[in-house]
């Protein structure tokens, strides 16, 4: 897919559930074009309830009910919407200790998540624990650089998925952080970690061959480390055919997506929206009749 790559609007709407009407008006779909709205979260960490009103940093923010209200509002306003998550769904509140991730999966299913990937904390209940909770998720998990052969998770994740939204064919795959030294070995067992850059290039090329107009990587590698350690920014620079990387792991709050140039000199968007469900990311792609894409980007809190 040939692409024009520029960001027209980038704002932060603080505190409220509603996106300012003027912003929506500026990003309205052009005649004959197809608009795709991507909503995304990362590192929600079992935060079902909002933070208390007396919280020192995030008073009253977050919470599943508030997130769902926002998501439903966008779905009423837009025809083609995808809802994605970049991992670390588990661990962080007593809800996980009590229900082992089942509640999180049920709620994400009710909110209508389309695709998610696994973060390192999604192994905190062990391999069997993830599988037990996974039974309540009516959406796929894409994990491309973890080989789960000979583990209980084998068969419970996908290498990638392809979703058709109107005329737009979207390919989505996922990559995760190396767990050795980060997660106790007993938690991930014989799971094999595969170097993510090689896998990402392979999966993105395959999705391009399958005719995907937009290729998204759900990443739990981390935004950046100030070195060549594999991160979302490094991944963007060392790959081809990926248009958008939705990240997690480092709990990075970005006011707008970072733009990187890939191996071909094309622009890749990298975005991450903090943690605990405080923010929901929104990225609008607009495709004209020749399937050229341009993007309006909004981050909502």
FISE-596412 format. One record per residue (C-alpha): residue in one letter; x, y, z; chain. Coordinates in steps of 0.2 Angstrom, whole numbers, plus 5000, padded with zeros to 4 digits. Example, Ala and Ser with C-alpha at 12.3 -4.5 7.8 and 13.67 -1.06 7.14 Angstrom:
// residues 2
atom type=a	x=5062	y=4978	z=5039	mol=A .
atom type=s	x=5068	y=4995	z=5036	mol=A .
END
This chain:
// residues 301
atom type=x	x=5000	y=5000	z=5000	mol=A .
atom type=x	x=5007	y=5017	z=4995	mol=A .
atom type=x	x=5004	y=5029	z=5009	mol=A .
atom type=x	x=5005	y=5048	z=5013	mol=A .
atom type=x	x=5011	y=5049	z=5031	mol=A .
atom type=x	x=5006	y=5064	z=5040	mol=A .
atom type=x	x=4997	y=5068	z=5056	mol=A .
atom type=x	x=4984	y=5082	z=5055	mol=A .
atom type=x	x=4978	y=5084	z=5073	mol=A .
atom type=x	x=4985	y=5079	z=5089	mol=A .
atom type=x	x=4978	y=5085	z=5106	mol=A .
atom type=x	x=4975	y=5079	z=5123	mol=A .
atom type=x	x=4957	y=5080	z=5130	mol=A .
atom type=x	x=4959	y=5079	z=5149	mol=A .
atom type=x	x=4947	y=5073	z=5162	mol=A .
atom type=x	x=4932	y=5071	z=5152	mol=A .
atom type=x	x=4923	y=5057	z=5142	mol=A .
atom type=x	x=4919	y=5067	z=5127	mol=A .
atom type=x	x=4930	y=5072	z=5113	mol=A .
atom type=x	x=4928	y=5090	z=5108	mol=A .
atom type=x	x=4916	y=5092	z=5093	mol=A .
atom type=x	x=4928	y=5104	z=5084	mol=A .
atom type=x	x=4941	y=5090	z=5084	mol=A .
atom type=x	x=4929	y=5077	z=5077	mol=A .
atom type=x	x=4923	y=5090	z=5064	mol=A .
atom type=x	x=4941	y=5092	z=5058	mol=A .
atom type=x	x=4943	y=5074	z=5056	mol=A .
atom type=x	x=4927	y=5071	z=5047	mol=A .
atom type=x	x=4928	y=5058	z=5033	mol=A .
atom type=x	x=4930	y=5065	z=5015	mol=A .
atom type=x	x=4917	y=5060	z=5001	mol=A .
atom type=x	x=4922	y=5043	z=4994	mol=A .
atom type=x	x=4935	y=5039	z=5008	mol=A .
atom type=x	x=4934	y=5026	z=5021	mol=A .
atom type=x	x=4938	y=5030	z=5039	mol=A .
atom type=x	x=4945	y=5018	z=5052	mol=A .
atom type=x	x=4946	y=5022	z=5070	mol=A .
atom type=x	x=4958	y=5013	z=5081	mol=A .
atom type=x	x=4955	y=5014	z=5100	mol=A .
atom type=x	x=4969	y=5006	z=5111	mol=A .
atom type=x	x=4974	y=5003	z=5129	mol=A .
atom type=x	x=4990	y=4995	z=5137	mol=A .
atom type=x	x=4995	y=4990	z=5155	mol=A .
atom type=x	x=4978	y=4991	z=5163	mol=A .
atom type=x	x=4984	y=4980	z=5177	mol=A .
atom type=x	x=4968	y=4974	z=5184	mol=A .
atom type=x	x=4962	y=4992	z=5188	mol=A .
atom type=x	x=4943	y=4989	z=5187	mol=A .
atom type=x	x=4938	y=5004	z=5198	mol=A .
atom type=x	x=4944	y=5022	z=5195	mol=A .
atom type=x	x=4957	y=5029	z=5206	mol=A .
atom type=x	x=4950	y=5037	z=5223	mol=A .
atom type=x	x=4946	y=5055	z=5222	mol=A .
atom type=x	x=4960	y=5059	z=5235	mol=A .
atom type=x	x=4973	y=5050	z=5224	mol=A .
atom type=x	x=4989	y=5061	z=5223	mol=A .
atom type=x	x=4992	y=5059	z=5204	mol=A .
atom type=x	x=4976	y=5052	z=5196	mol=A .
atom type=x	x=4961	y=5057	z=5207	mol=A .
atom type=x	x=4945	y=5049	z=5200	mol=A .
atom type=x	x=4953	y=5044	z=5184	mol=A .
atom type=x	x=4952	y=5027	z=5175	mol=A .
atom type=x	x=4940	y=5014	z=5178	mol=A .
atom type=x	x=4931	y=5001	z=5167	mol=A .
atom type=x	x=4914	y=5009	z=5167	mol=A .
atom type=x	x=4921	y=5026	z=5162	mol=A .
atom type=x	x=4932	y=5018	z=5148	mol=A .
atom type=x	x=4917	y=5008	z=5142	mol=A .
atom type=x	x=4906	y=5024	z=5141	mol=A .
atom type=x	x=4920	y=5033	z=5130	mol=A .
atom type=x	x=4922	y=5017	z=5119	mol=A .
atom type=x	x=4903	y=5016	z=5116	mol=A .
atom type=x	x=4902	y=5035	z=5112	mol=A .
atom type=x	x=4915	y=5033	z=5098	mol=A .
atom type=x	x=4906	y=5018	z=5091	mol=A .
atom type=x	x=4890	y=5028	z=5090	mol=A .
atom type=x	x=4899	y=5041	z=5080	mol=A .
atom type=x	x=4910	y=5031	z=5069	mol=A .
atom type=x	x=4906	y=5016	z=5057	mol=A .
atom type=x	x=4923	y=5007	z=5058	mol=A .
atom type=x	x=4931	y=5005	z=5075	mol=A .
atom type=x	x=4944	y=4993	z=5081	mol=A .
atom type=x	x=4948	y=4991	z=5100	mol=A .
atom type=x	x=4965	y=4984	z=5104	mol=A .
atom type=x	x=4976	y=4981	z=5120	mol=A .
atom type=x	x=4995	y=4979	z=5121	mol=A .
atom type=x	x=4996	y=4968	z=5136	mol=A .
atom type=x	x=4998	y=4967	z=5155	mol=A .
atom type=x	x=4980	y=4965	z=5158	mol=A .
atom type=x	x=4983	y=4956	z=5174	mol=A .
atom type=x	x=4991	y=4960	z=5191	mol=A .
atom type=x	x=4990	y=4976	z=5201	mol=A .
atom type=x	x=4974	y=4976	z=5212	mol=A .
atom type=x	x=4966	y=4963	z=5223	mol=A .
atom type=x	x=4954	y=4959	z=5209	mol=A .
atom type=x	x=4968	y=4949	z=5201	mol=A .
atom type=x	x=4972	y=4940	z=5217	mol=A .
atom type=x	x=4954	y=4935	z=5220	mol=A .
atom type=x	x=4948	y=4930	z=5202	mol=A .
atom type=x	x=4965	y=4926	z=5193	mol=A .
atom type=x	x=4961	y=4937	z=5178	mol=A .
atom type=x	x=4944	y=4930	z=5174	mol=A .
atom type=x	x=4935	y=4946	z=5179	mol=A .
atom type=x	x=4947	y=4956	z=5167	mol=A .
atom type=x	x=4943	y=4944	z=5153	mol=A .
atom type=x	x=4925	y=4945	z=5155	mol=A .
atom type=x	x=4925	y=4964	z=5156	mol=A .
atom type=x	x=4936	y=4966	z=5141	mol=A .
atom type=x	x=4924	y=4954	z=5131	mol=A .
atom type=x	x=4909	y=4965	z=5137	mol=A .
atom type=x	x=4918	y=4981	z=5131	mol=A .
atom type=x	x=4920	y=4972	z=5114	mol=A .
atom type=x	x=4939	y=4971	z=5112	mol=A .
atom type=x	x=4944	y=4965	z=5095	mol=A .
atom type=x	x=4962	y=4959	z=5098	mol=A .
atom type=x	x=4975	y=4959	z=5112	mol=A .
atom type=x	x=4993	y=4953	z=5115	mol=A .
atom type=x	x=5001	y=4946	z=5131	mol=A .
atom type=x	x=5012	y=4956	z=5143	mol=A .
atom type=x	x=5024	y=4949	z=5155	mol=A .
atom type=x	x=5012	y=4951	z=5170	mol=A .
atom type=x	x=4999	y=4940	z=5160	mol=A .
atom type=x	x=5010	y=4926	z=5165	mol=A .
atom type=x	x=5009	y=4930	z=5184	mol=A .
atom type=x	x=4995	y=4917	z=5186	mol=A .
atom type=x	x=5006	y=4904	z=5177	mol=A .
atom type=x	x=5002	y=4895	z=5161	mol=A .
atom type=x	x=4987	y=4886	z=5167	mol=A .
atom type=x	x=4981	y=4902	z=5175	mol=A .
atom type=x	x=4981	y=4911	z=5159	mol=A .
atom type=x	x=4972	y=4897	z=5150	mol=A .
atom type=x	x=4959	y=4897	z=5163	mol=A .
atom type=x	x=4956	y=4915	z=5162	mol=A .
atom type=x	x=4957	y=4915	z=5143	mol=A .
atom type=x	x=4942	y=4904	z=5142	mol=A .
atom type=x	x=4931	y=4920	z=5146	mol=A .
atom type=x	x=4939	y=4931	z=5132	mol=A .
atom type=x	x=4929	y=4931	z=5116	mol=A .
atom type=x	x=4943	y=4939	z=5107	mol=A .
atom type=x	x=4960	y=4933	z=5100	mol=A .
atom type=x	x=4977	y=4935	z=5108	mol=A .
atom type=x	x=4991	y=4937	z=5095	mol=A .
atom type=x	x=5008	y=4932	z=5101	mol=A .
atom type=x	x=5020	y=4930	z=5087	mol=A .
atom type=x	x=5037	y=4929	z=5095	mol=A .
atom type=x	x=5032	y=4916	z=5109	mol=A .
atom type=x	x=5033	y=4898	z=5104	mol=A .
atom type=x	x=5020	y=4889	z=5116	mol=A .
atom type=x	x=5023	y=4872	z=5110	mol=A .
atom type=x	x=5024	y=4859	z=5124	mol=A .
atom type=x	x=5015	y=4872	z=5136	mol=A .
atom type=x	x=4997	y=4873	z=5141	mol=A .
atom type=x	x=4995	y=4889	z=5131	mol=A .
atom type=x	x=4998	y=4880	z=5115	mol=A .
atom type=x	x=4983	y=4883	z=5104	mol=A .
atom type=x	x=4976	y=4897	z=5114	mol=A .
atom type=x	x=4985	y=4911	z=5105	mol=A .
atom type=x	x=4986	y=4916	z=5087	mol=A .
atom type=x	x=5002	y=4921	z=5076	mol=A .
atom type=x	x=4992	y=4935	z=5069	mol=A .
atom type=x	x=4974	y=4939	z=5064	mol=A .
atom type=x	x=4966	y=4949	z=5049	mol=A .
atom type=x	x=4950	y=4959	z=5051	mol=A .
atom type=x	x=4940	y=4967	z=5038	mol=A .
atom type=x	x=4932	y=4984	z=5042	mol=A .
atom type=x	x=4922	y=4990	z=5027	mol=A .
atom type=x	x=4934	y=4990	z=5012	mol=A .
atom type=x	x=4949	y=4990	z=5024	mol=A .
atom type=x	x=4959	y=4974	z=5027	mol=A .
atom type=x	x=4969	y=4976	z=5044	mol=A .
atom type=x	x=4982	y=4964	z=5049	mol=A .
atom type=x	x=4987	y=4963	z=5067	mol=A .
atom type=x	x=5001	y=4953	z=5075	mol=A .
atom type=x	x=5010	y=4954	z=5092	mol=A .
atom type=x	x=5027	y=4954	z=5100	mol=A .
atom type=x	x=5032	y=4952	z=5118	mol=A .
atom type=x	x=5047	y=4956	z=5129	mol=A .
atom type=x	x=5060	y=4942	z=5134	mol=A .
atom type=x	x=5054	y=4935	z=5150	mol=A .
atom type=x	x=5070	y=4927	z=5157	mol=A .
atom type=x	x=5076	y=4938	z=5171	mol=A .
atom type=x	x=5059	y=4947	z=5172	mol=A .
atom type=x	x=5047	y=4933	z=5175	mol=A .
atom type=x	x=5050	y=4918	z=5186	mol=A .
atom type=x	x=5054	y=4903	z=5175	mol=A .
atom type=x	x=5041	y=4892	z=5183	mol=A .
atom type=x	x=5028	y=4905	z=5177	mol=A .
atom type=x	x=5032	y=4903	z=5158	mol=A .
atom type=x	x=5039	y=4885	z=5158	mol=A .
atom type=x	x=5045	y=4880	z=5141	mol=A .
atom type=x	x=5039	y=4895	z=5132	mol=A .
atom type=x	x=5052	y=4900	z=5119	mol=A .
atom type=x	x=5056	y=4918	z=5116	mol=A .
atom type=x	x=5061	y=4922	z=5098	mol=A .
atom type=x	x=5070	y=4938	z=5093	mol=A .
atom type=x	x=5056	y=4950	z=5089	mol=A .
atom type=x	x=5063	y=4960	z=5075	mol=A .
atom type=x	x=5065	y=4945	z=5064	mol=A .
atom type=x	x=5048	y=4939	z=5068	mol=A .
atom type=x	x=5040	y=4956	z=5065	mol=A .
atom type=x	x=5048	y=4958	z=5048	mol=A .
atom type=x	x=5042	y=4940	z=5044	mol=A .
atom type=x	x=5024	y=4943	z=5050	mol=A .
atom type=x	x=5022	y=4960	z=5042	mol=A .
atom type=x	x=5028	y=4954	z=5025	mol=A .
atom type=x	x=5016	y=4939	z=5026	mol=A .
atom type=x	x=5002	y=4951	z=5030	mol=A .
atom type=x	x=5007	y=4962	z=5016	mol=A .
atom type=x	x=5006	y=4947	z=5004	mol=A .
atom type=x	x=4989	y=4943	z=5010	mol=A .
atom type=x	x=4983	y=4960	z=5004	mol=A .
atom type=x	x=4982	y=4970	z=5021	mol=A .
atom type=x	x=4980	y=4988	z=5019	mol=A .
atom type=x	x=4985	y=4992	z=5036	mol=A .
atom type=x	x=4997	y=4982	z=5047	mol=A .
atom type=x	x=4998	y=4984	z=5066	mol=A .
atom type=x	x=5010	y=4977	z=5078	mol=A .
atom type=x	x=5004	y=4975	z=5096	mol=A .
atom type=x	x=5020	y=4977	z=5106	mol=A .
atom type=x	x=5024	y=4973	z=5124	mol=A .
atom type=x	x=5043	y=4977	z=5122	mol=A .
atom type=x	x=5043	y=4995	z=5130	mol=A .
atom type=x	x=5044	y=5012	z=5121	mol=A .
atom type=x	x=5063	y=5015	z=5122	mol=A .
atom type=x	x=5078	y=5012	z=5133	mol=A .
atom type=x	x=5091	y=5025	z=5127	mol=A .
atom type=x	x=5100	y=5011	z=5118	mol=A .
atom type=x	x=5099	y=4998	z=5105	mol=A .
atom type=x	x=5089	y=4986	z=5116	mol=A .
atom type=x	x=5074	y=4980	z=5107	mol=A .
atom type=x	x=5060	y=4993	z=5110	mol=A .
atom type=x	x=5045	y=5000	z=5100	mol=A .
atom type=x	x=5056	y=5014	z=5093	mol=A .
atom type=x	x=5070	y=5002	z=5088	mol=A .
atom type=x	x=5057	y=4989	z=5081	mol=A .
atom type=x	x=5050	y=5003	z=5070	mol=A .
atom type=x	x=5067	y=5008	z=5063	mol=A .
atom type=x	x=5073	y=4990	z=5059	mol=A .
atom type=x	x=5057	y=4983	z=5051	mol=A .
atom type=x	x=5047	y=4985	z=5035	mol=A .
atom type=x	x=5028	y=4986	z=5031	mol=A .
atom type=x	x=5022	y=4990	z=5048	mol=A .
atom type=x	x=5011	y=5006	z=5049	mol=A .
atom type=x	x=5007	y=5007	z=5067	mol=A .
atom type=x	x=5015	y=5000	z=5083	mol=A .
atom type=x	x=5004	y=5001	z=5099	mol=A .
atom type=x	x=5015	y=4998	z=5113	mol=A .
atom type=x	x=5015	y=4994	z=5132	mol=A .
atom type=x	x=5027	y=4988	z=5146	mol=A .
atom type=x	x=5035	y=5005	z=5150	mol=A .
atom type=x	x=5019	y=5014	z=5156	mol=A .
atom type=x	x=5024	y=5028	z=5144	mol=A .
atom type=x	x=5012	y=5043	z=5143	mol=A .
atom type=x	x=5013	y=5050	z=5125	mol=A .
atom type=x	x=5003	y=5066	z=5121	mol=A .
atom type=x	x=5004	y=5061	z=5103	mol=A .
atom type=x	x=5012	y=5046	z=5093	mol=A .
atom type=x	x=5030	y=5046	z=5089	mol=A .
atom type=x	x=5035	y=5045	z=5071	mol=A .
atom type=x	x=5050	y=5034	z=5065	mol=A .
atom type=x	x=5057	y=5030	z=5048	mol=A .
atom type=x	x=5058	y=5011	z=5044	mol=A .
atom type=x	x=5071	y=5002	z=5033	mol=A .
atom type=x	x=5062	y=5009	z=5018	mol=A .
atom type=x	x=5061	y=5027	z=5024	mol=A .
atom type=x	x=5042	y=5026	z=5027	mol=A .
atom type=x	x=5034	y=5033	z=5042	mol=A .
atom type=x	x=5029	y=5021	z=5056	mol=A .
atom type=x	x=5018	y=5028	z=5071	mol=A .
atom type=x	x=5022	y=5022	z=5088	mol=A .
atom type=x	x=5010	y=5025	z=5102	mol=A .
atom type=x	x=5007	y=5021	z=5121	mol=A .
atom type=x	x=4995	y=5028	z=5133	mol=A .
atom type=x	x=5002	y=5026	z=5150	mol=A .
atom type=x	x=4994	y=5013	z=5162	mol=A .
atom type=x	x=4979	y=5008	z=5173	mol=A .
atom type=x	x=4967	y=5012	z=5160	mol=A .
atom type=x	x=4969	y=5031	z=5163	mol=A .
atom type=x	x=4970	y=5035	z=5145	mol=A .
atom type=x	x=4962	y=5027	z=5129	mol=A .
atom type=x	x=4972	y=5030	z=5113	mol=A .
atom type=x	x=4963	y=5035	z=5097	mol=A .
atom type=x	x=4970	y=5035	z=5080	mol=A .
atom type=x	x=4960	y=5039	z=5064	mol=A .
atom type=x	x=4966	y=5032	z=5047	mol=A .
atom type=x	x=4957	y=5039	z=5032	mol=A .
atom type=x	x=4958	y=5029	z=5016	mol=A .
atom type=x	x=4954	y=5037	z=4999	mol=A .
atom type=x	x=4947	y=5027	z=4984	mol=A .
atom type=x	x=4965	y=5022	z=4979	mol=A .
atom type=x	x=4968	y=5016	z=4997	mol=A .
atom type=x	x=4980	y=5030	z=5001	mol=A .
atom type=x	x=4980	y=5032	z=5020	mol=A .
atom type=x	x=4981	y=5048	z=5031	mol=A .
atom type=x	x=4979	y=5049	z=5049	mol=A .
atom type=x	x=4971	y=5060	z=5062	mol=A .
atom type=x	x=4978	y=5057	z=5079	mol=A .
atom type=x	x=4969	y=5060	z=5096	mol=A .
atom type=x	x=4973	y=5054	z=5113	mol=A .
atom type=x	x=4959	y=5055	z=5125	mol=A .
atom type=x	x=4959	y=5054	z=5144	mol=A .
END
